[in-house]
């Protein structure tokens, strides 16, 4: 008899602070990784500024104009500030 073990996906809560052309936005999202959170944040900023997500990603790549931190880890329930 075989059994199927389901893995519960864990998501972390991420906080992103983005300086887009001098306008600072603070956003929150849940994601599996920092990279995924970055993509989610860029999609939301693209909607806000009526542009394509790739334009937002290109603007921030390789710069210090944004910061992403884990606000809460689902695995251990900790919160960092």
Secondary structure, DSSP 8 states (H G I E B T S, - for coil): -----------EEEEEEEEETTEEEEEEEEESSHHHHHHHHHHHHHHHTTS-HHHHHHHHTTSSSEEEEEEE-TTT--B--
